[in-house]
Amino acid sequence: MKTAISLPNDVFKKAERLAKRAKKSRSQLYCEALREYLARYSPDEVTEALDRVIGENGQPGDRFVALASTQTLARVDW
């Protein structure tokens, strides 16, 4: 999908330098930046995705947590 956006000159210049250093196209750099921004500011989508994975595969670390808790409690002086 092609789109046109307006950027302040300083942001454009910094993005150009970063794209060259990273050996990426401008489009690739902007796409990655937007994906990261969306992931950061759309936590509901991340939570929904994690809930789906846990629903399909079970709660991660149940066995580990149980074992770690047992060992920790065994070392505590009551």
Buried (B, 14 or more C-beta within 10 A) or exposed (E): EEEEEEEEEEEEEEBEEEBEEEEBEEEEBBEEEEEEEEEEEEEEEEEEEEEEEEEEEEEEEEEEEEEEEEEEEEEEEE
